[in-house]
């Protein structure tokens, strides 16, 4: 059977994301004193005292026109309520019941799903009057709770046991993967169209989109399947230069994006094809290379480009010139809005992961080394030629090679670049970082 889903809903700033982080057991959701930090639905898998379910953190419920950002946030929350098996309706026990709570309690009742009412911020008995007030919502008995301190967690566990669908002893959840998910992060500057692209991939308006730059604040993780391959997609907040970030929340969001890059196996850098390469794009690629991740470049909004052939040729030349550390990186034109080029993008992503995981036999590497050093011998230092005796692959993901010989610490950077480029070409390793370790012989009798 499918894994049951539990959605956390409530007014802004009642502690939903703090509760989400406590149940997931990791600090995945951004938390701040300011209301409205969470904008998209964020999901995580929970094993809570033997109860296994998917938890969904939602944007704070607010009355708003459907065309506005707040209205679209509200629509996301309504969709989460309709899809959930159980709703955790959170109120602020200290503030008591406010007029804004009533219409949303009505929305939850109309959805017909099971509800657990949580009177949060009731630590140490504080806010008990607010908890009693919540009876007026008609959602049953409240659980006095403190998401920050973990008070009331036992009562919540008991309530979930009653409400969640039970597995038969012989059943298993379909969500436990038979094959490992490929972890893919989508990154780029603000307003490059990351969330629009992911919505098109999923075939639903799963993420908030709009003309406003910087709508996505959290790094959102979503499960998807492409041609039978399980994919875990990470949508991230737009990355901009630190000097341009004054807002504390945006600093949190950008660090969240960096964390998504570290968790990913393949990173898609999404560029707005109507705006040429900027320094920030190169900085993002440098980060991905330093983290050792496979890379694909997506040129979004390609449907808005007039001279497509000319621009594609120029941008590929720019990549070769500006990004030598990931020479040969796939550059894929696409349109998230029109749904064009997504299949080619995913082919490139899967191909990049295969290259990233490449293992080369030691005999092939040493055949290559012999040929490469004959074609272009290592230079001499103080009249004595540097000798590279042996090479092997230390590990994959990304490909990491070790060279053994004498005086390798004196090997010029230009020669190590030559070796990396020769490795890339000989073993078909385009677009991935290549690591090269130089290990000088410690044998005092090794005179080369």
C-alpha positions as CSV (number, residue, x, y, z in Angstrom):
1,X,0.0,0.0,0.0
2,X,1.0,3.6,-0.3
3,X,2.7,5.3,2.6
4,X,0.1,7.4,4.5
5,X,0.4,11.2,4.4
6,X,0.1,13.6,7.3
7,X,-0.2,17.3,6.6
8,X,0.6,20.1,9.1
9,X,-1.6,23.1,8.6
10,X,-2.5,26.3,10.5
11,X,-2.1,30.1,10.6
12,X,1.3,31.6,9.9
13,X,3.9,31.4,12.7
14,X,2.1,28.9,15.0
15,X,5.2,26.5,14.9
16,X,4.4,24.2,11.9
17,X,7.9,24.0,10.6
18,X,9.4,23.4,14.1
19,X,6.9,20.5,14.5
20,X,7.9,19.2,11.0
21,X,11.6,19.3,11.9
22,X,11.0,17.5,15.2
23,X,9.0,14.6,13.5
24,X,11.5,14.2,10.6
25,X,14.4,14.3,13.1
26,X,16.4,16.7,10.9
27,X,16.4,20.5,10.5
28,X,15.0,20.4,7.0
29,X,12.5,23.3,7.2
30,X,13.5,26.9,7.6
31,X,12.4,28.3,10.9
32,X,12.3,32.0,11.8
33,X,10.2,34.3,14.1
34,X,8.8,36.0,11.0
35,X,5.4,34.7,9.8
36,X,5.1,33.2,6.3
37,X,8.6,31.6,6.0
38,X,7.3,28.4,4.5
39,X,5.8,28.9,1.0
40,X,5.8,25.5,-0.7
41,X,4.8,22.2,0.6
42,X,7.8,20.4,2.0
43,X,7.8,16.7,2.5
44,X,9.8,14.2,4.6
45,X,9.6,10.6,5.6
46,X,9.0,9.9,9.3
47,X,9.6,6.8,11.4
48,X,7.9,7.9,14.7
49,X,8.0,5.2,17.3
50,X,7.3,2.5,14.7
51,X,4.7,4.6,12.8
52,X,5.9,5.2,9.2
53,X,4.4,8.0,7.2
54,X,5.1,11.0,4.9
55,X,4.9,14.4,6.6
56,X,4.0,17.5,4.7
57,X,4.7,21.0,6.0
58,X,2.5,23.7,4.4
59,X,2.4,27.5,4.0
60,X,0.4,29.3,6.7
61,X,-3.2,29.5,5.8
62,X,-4.4,33.1,5.0
63,X,-7.3,34.6,3.2
64,X,-6.0,35.9,-0.1
65,X,-7.0,36.5,-3.7
66,X,-6.2,33.5,-5.9
67,X,-4.0,35.5,-8.3
68,X,-1.6,36.7,-5.6
69,X,1.4,35.0,-4.2
70,X,-0.5,34.4,-0.9
71,X,-3.4,33.0,-2.8
72,X,-1.2,30.5,-4.6
73,X,0.4,29.5,-1.3
74,X,-3.1,28.9,0.1
75,X,-4.0,26.8,-2.9
76,X,-0.9,24.6,-2.3
77,X,-2.0,24.2,1.3
78,X,-5.6,23.2,0.3
79,X,-4.2,20.6,-2.1
80,X,-2.1,19.1,0.7
81,X,-5.2,18.9,2.9
82,X,-7.2,17.0,0.2
83,X,-4.3,14.5,-0.3
84,X,-3.6,13.9,3.4
85,X,-4.8,10.9,5.4
86,X,-4.5,12.9,8.6
87,X,-4.2,16.6,9.2
88,X,-2.4,18.1,12.2
89,X,-4.2,21.4,12.7
90,X,-1.8,23.6,14.7
91,X,-2.9,26.7,16.8
92,X,-0.8,29.0,19.0
93,X,-2.1,28.2,22.5
94,X,-0.7,31.5,23.9
95,X,-2.4,33.6,21.3
96,X,-5.7,31.7,21.7
97,X,-8.2,31.2,18.9
98,X,-8.1,34.2,16.4
99,X,-10.8,35.0,13.8
100,X,-8.4,33.7,11.0
101,X,-8.5,30.2,12.5
102,X,-12.3,29.7,12.0
103,X,-12.6,29.6,8.1
104,X,-9.6,27.2,7.9
105,X,-11.0,24.9,10.5
106,X,-14.1,24.8,8.3
107,X,-11.9,24.0,5.2
108,X,-10.4,21.0,7.1
109,X,-13.8,19.8,8.2
110,X,-15.2,20.1,4.6
111,X,-12.2,18.0,3.3
112,X,-13.6,15.1,5.5
113,X,-10.1,14.0,6.6
114,X,-9.1,12.9,10.0
115,X,-7.8,15.8,12.2
116,X,-5.6,16.0,15.2
117,X,-5.8,19.4,16.9
118,X,-2.4,20.6,18.4
119,X,-2.3,23.5,20.8
120,X,1.4,24.5,20.3
121,X,3.6,26.7,22.5
122,X,1.9,25.2,25.6
123,X,5.2,24.3,27.3
124,X,5.2,24.2,31.1
125,X,1.4,24.6,31.2
126,X,1.5,28.0,29.5
127,X,-1.4,28.8,27.2
128,X,-3.8,26.2,28.6
129,X,-6.6,28.7,28.3
130,X,-5.9,29.0,24.6
131,X,-6.0,25.2,24.4
132,X,-9.4,25.1,26.0
133,X,-10.6,27.9,23.6
134,X,-9.8,25.6,20.7
135,X,-12.7,23.3,21.5
136,X,-14.8,26.0,19.7
137,X,-13.2,25.0,16.4
138,X,-15.2,21.7,16.4
139,X,-12.1,19.6,15.7
140,X,-12.0,17.5,18.8
141,X,-9.9,17.5,21.9
142,X,-6.6,19.6,21.6
143,X,-3.2,18.1,22.5
144,X,-1.3,20.6,24.6
145,X,2.1,20.6,22.9
146,X,5.5,22.2,22.6
147,X,7.1,21.6,19.2
148,X,10.3,23.4,20.4
149,X,10.7,21.3,23.6
150,X,9.0,18.1,22.6
151,X,6.3,18.2,25.3
152,X,3.2,16.2,24.3
153,X,5.0,14.0,21.9
154,X,3.7,10.8,23.5
155,X,0.1,12.0,23.3
156,X,0.6,12.9,19.6
157,X,2.0,9.4,19.0
158,X,-1.1,7.8,20.6
159,X,-3.4,10.0,18.5
160,X,-1.6,9.1,15.3
161,X,-1.9,5.4,16.1
162,X,-5.7,5.8,16.2
163,X,-6.0,7.9,13.0
164,X,-3.4,6.5,10.6
165,X,-4.4,3.6,8.3
166,X,-2.9,0.4,9.6
167,X,-0.8,-2.1,7.6
168,X,-1.6,-5.8,7.6
169,X,1.3,-7.8,8.9
170,X,2.3,-9.1,5.4
171,X,2.0,-5.7,3.7
172,X,4.9,-3.4,2.8
173,X,4.8,0.2,1.7
174,X,5.2,0.8,-2.0
175,X,7.4,3.8,-1.3
176,X,10.3,1.6,-0.1
177,X,12.5,1.7,-3.2
178,X,13.3,-1.5,-5.1
179,X,16.0,0.6,-6.9
180,X,17.9,3.5,-5.5
181,X,16.6,7.0,-6.3
182,X,18.9,9.3,-8.3
183,X,19.2,12.5,-6.3
184,X,19.0,15.6,-8.6
185,X,19.2,19.2,-7.4
186,X,18.0,22.1,-9.6
187,X,20.0,25.2,-8.9
188,X,20.5,28.7,-10.4
189,X,20.0,32.4,-10.0
190,X,16.6,33.6,-8.7
191,X,13.8,33.6,-11.3
192,X,15.6,31.2,-13.7
193,X,12.4,29.1,-13.8
194,X,13.4,26.2,-11.5
195,X,10.0,25.6,-9.9
196,X,8.2,26.0,-13.3
197,X,10.4,23.3,-14.7
198,X,9.8,20.9,-11.8
199,X,6.0,21.5,-12.0
200,X,6.2,20.5,-15.7
201,X,8.2,17.4,-14.9
202,X,5.8,16.3,-12.3
203,X,2.7,17.2,-14.4
204,X,1.1,19.2,-11.6
205,X,1.4,22.6,-10.0
206,X,3.3,21.2,-7.1
207,X,5.6,24.2,-6.5
208,X,4.7,27.9,-6.2
209,X,5.6,29.9,-9.3
210,X,5.1,33.5,-10.4
211,X,6.9,36.6,-11.7
212,X,8.2,37.5,-8.3
213,X,11.9,36.6,-8.0
214,X,12.8,34.4,-5.0
215,X,9.4,32.7,-4.3
216,X,11.1,29.4,-3.3
217,X,12.8,29.8,0.1
218,X,13.2,26.2,1.2
219,X,15.1,23.4,-0.6
220,X,12.1,21.2,-1.5
221,X,12.6,17.4,-2.0
222,X,10.1,15.6,-4.3
223,X,9.8,12.0,-5.5
224,X,9.4,11.4,-9.3
225,X,9.8,8.7,-11.8
226,X,11.2,9.0,-15.3
227,X,11.2,6.1,-17.7
228,X,11.0,3.7,-14.7
229,X,13.9,5.4,-12.9
230,X,13.2,6.7,-9.4
231,X,14.3,10.4,-9.1
232,X,14.4,12.5,-6.0
233,X,14.2,16.1,-7.2
234,X,15.5,19.0,-5.0
235,X,14.2,22.5,-5.9
236,X,16.3,25.2,-4.3
237,X,16.1,28.8,-3.5
238,X,17.7,31.0,-6.1
239,X,21.4,31.5,-5.3
240,X,22.7,35.1,-5.5
241,X,25.9,36.7,-4.4
242,X,26.4,37.1,-0.6
243,X,27.0,40.8,-1.0
244,X,23.4,41.1,-2.4
245,X,21.8,39.3,0.5
246,X,20.7,41.5,3.4
247,X,17.6,39.4,4.4
248,X,18.3,36.9,7.1
249,X,15.7,34.5,5.6
250,X,17.4,34.6,2.2
251,X,20.8,33.8,3.8
252,X,19.1,30.7,5.4
253,X,17.6,29.7,2.1
254,X,20.8,30.0,0.2
255,X,22.6,27.8,2.8
256,X,19.7,25.4,2.4
257,X,20.4,25.3,-1.4
258,X,24.1,24.6,-0.8
259,X,23.1,21.7,1.4
260,X,20.9,20.3,-1.4
261,X,23.9,20.4,-3.7
262,X,25.9,18.4,-1.2
263,X,23.1,15.8,-1.0
264,X,22.7,15.5,-4.8
265,X,24.5,13.2,-7.2
266,X,23.7,15.3,-10.3
267,X,23.2,19.1,-10.2
268,X,21.3,20.9,-13.0
269,X,22.3,24.5,-13.2
270,X,19.4,26.3,-14.8
271,X,20.2,29.4,-16.8
272,X,17.8,31.9,-18.3
273,X,18.7,31.6,-22.0
274,X,17.7,35.2,-22.5
275,X,20.4,36.4,-20.1
276,X,24.1,35.6,-20.9
277,X,26.5,33.9,-18.5
278,X,27.1,36.0,-15.4
279,X,29.8,35.7,-12.7
280,X,27.3,34.2,-10.3
281,X,26.7,31.3,-12.7
282,X,30.4,30.6,-12.8
283,X,30.5,30.8,-9.0
284,X,27.7,28.2,-8.7
285,X,29.5,25.8,-11.1
286,X,32.7,26.3,-9.1
287,X,30.8,25.3,-5.9
288,X,29.4,22.2,-7.6
289,X,32.8,21.2,-8.9
290,X,34.4,21.7,-5.5
291,X,31.7,19.5,-4.0
292,X,32.5,16.8,-6.6
293,X,29.0,16.6,-8.1
294,X,28.1,15.7,-11.7
295,X,26.8,18.7,-13.7
296,X,24.3,19.4,-16.4
297,X,23.5,22.9,-17.7
298,X,19.9,23.6,-18.7
299,X,19.1,26.7,-20.9
300,X,15.6,27.5,-19.8
301,X,13.1,29.9,-21.6
302,X,14.6,28.6,-24.9
303,X,11.2,29.3,-26.6
304,X,11.9,33.0,-26.2
305,X,15.2,32.9,-28.1
306,X,15.2,34.2,-31.7
307,X,18.5,32.8,-33.2
308,X,18.5,29.4,-31.4
309,X,21.3,27.8,-33.5
310,X,23.6,30.7,-33.2
311,X,23.0,31.2,-29.5
312,X,23.4,27.5,-28.7
313,X,26.8,27.4,-30.5
314,X,28.0,30.5,-28.7
315,X,26.9,29.2,-25.2
316,X,28.6,25.9,-25.8
317,X,31.8,27.7,-26.7
318,X,31.4,29.9,-23.6
319,X,31.1,26.8,-21.5
320,X,34.3,25.3,-22.9
321,X,36.1,28.6,-22.4
322,X,34.7,29.6,-19.0
323,X,34.3,26.2,-17.4
324,X,37.5,24.3,-18.2
325,X,37.2,22.4,-14.9
326,X,34.1,20.6,-16.2
327,X,35.0,20.4,-19.9
328,X,32.4,18.8,-22.1
329,X,29.5,19.5,-19.7
330,X,26.1,18.8,-21.4
331,X,24.3,22.0,-22.4
332,X,20.6,21.3,-22.9
333,X,18.1,23.9,-24.3
334,X,14.6,23.6,-22.8
335,X,11.4,25.4,-21.8
336,X,9.9,24.6,-18.4
337,X,6.8,26.6,-19.3
338,X,6.2,24.9,-22.7
339,X,7.5,21.5,-21.5
340,X,10.1,21.2,-24.3
341,X,13.5,19.5,-23.9
342,X,12.7,17.8,-20.5
343,X,13.3,14.3,-21.9
344,X,16.7,15.4,-23.3
345,X,17.6,17.0,-20.0
346,X,16.8,13.8,-18.1
347,X,18.8,11.7,-20.6
348,X,21.7,14.1,-19.9
349,X,21.2,13.8,-16.1
350,X,21.2,10.0,-16.2
351,X,24.2,10.0,-18.5
352,X,26.1,12.4,-16.2
353,X,25.5,10.1,-13.3
354,X,26.8,7.1,-15.2
355,X,30.0,9.1,-16.1
356,X,30.3,10.3,-12.5
357,X,30.2,6.7,-11.4
358,X,32.8,5.4,-13.9
359,X,35.4,3.0,-12.8
360,X,38.5,2.3,-15.0
361,X,40.7,-0.8,-14.6
362,X,44.3,-0.2,-13.4
363,X,45.7,-1.8,-16.5
364,X,43.9,0.6,-18.8
365,X,45.0,3.6,-16.7
366,X,48.6,2.5,-16.9
367,X,48.4,2.0,-20.7
368,X,47.0,5.5,-20.9
369,X,49.8,6.9,-18.6
370,X,52.5,5.3,-20.7
371,X,51.1,6.9,-23.9
372,X,50.4,10.3,-22.3
373,X,53.9,10.6,-20.8
374,X,55.6,9.5,-24.0
375,X,53.5,12.1,-26.0
376,X,54.3,14.9,-23.5
377,X,57.0,13.9,-20.9
378,X,57.0,15.4,-17.5
379,X,59.5,18.3,-17.1
380,X,62.8,18.0,-15.3
381,X,63.5,19.7,-11.9
382,X,67.1,20.7,-11.1
383,X,68.3,18.6,-14.1
384,X,66.4,15.5,-12.9
385,X,63.3,14.4,-14.8
386,X,60.1,13.8,-12.8
387,X,59.1,10.2,-13.2
388,X,55.5,9.1,-12.9
389,X,55.7,5.3,-12.4
390,X,52.2,4.1,-11.8
391,X,48.5,5.2,-11.7
392,X,45.3,3.8,-10.4
393,X,41.7,4.9,-9.7
394,X,41.2,5.4,-6.0
395,X,37.4,5.8,-6.2
396,X,34.4,6.9,-8.3
397,X,31.6,9.5,-7.7
398,X,33.5,11.6,-8.8
399,X,36.4,9.8,-10.6
400,X,39.5,10.1,-8.4
401,X,42.9,8.9,-9.7
402,X,46.3,8.6,-7.9
403,X,49.7,9.0,-9.5
404,X,52.8,7.5,-7.9
405,X,56.4,8.5,-8.7
406,X,59.3,10.6,-7.6
407,X,59.3,14.4,-7.1
408,X,55.6,14.6,-7.9
409,X,55.2,17.5,-5.4
410,X,57.3,19.6,-8.0
411,X,55.0,18.7,-10.9
412,X,53.8,22.0,-12.4
413,X,50.0,22.8,-12.4
414,X,50.1,23.1,-16.2
415,X,51.2,19.4,-16.4
416,X,48.6,18.2,-14.0
417,X,46.0,20.0,-16.1
418,X,47.3,18.2,-19.1
419,X,46.9,14.9,-17.4
420,X,43.4,15.7,-16.2
421,X,42.3,16.7,-19.7
422,X,44.0,13.6,-21.2
423,X,42.2,11.4,-18.6
424,X,38.9,13.1,-19.5
425,X,39.4,12.5,-23.2
426,X,40.8,8.9,-23.0
427,X,38.1,7.5,-20.7
428,X,35.2,9.7,-21.9
429,X,34.6,11.7,-18.7
430,X,32.9,14.9,-19.9
431,X,31.4,17.4,-17.5
432,X,32.4,15.8,-14.2
433,X,35.0,16.9,-11.7
434,X,38.2,14.8,-11.9
435,X,40.3,14.4,-8.8
436,X,44.1,13.8,-9.1
437,X,46.3,12.9,-6.1
438,X,50.1,12.9,-6.5
439,X,52.0,10.5,-4.2
440,X,55.7,10.8,-4.1
441,X,57.7,7.6,-3.3
442,X,59.2,7.6,0.2
443,X,61.9,5.1,-0.8
444,X,65.3,6.8,-0.2
445,X,67.0,4.4,-2.6
446,X,64.5,5.3,-5.4
447,X,66.8,7.5,-7.5
448,X,64.5,7.5,-10.5
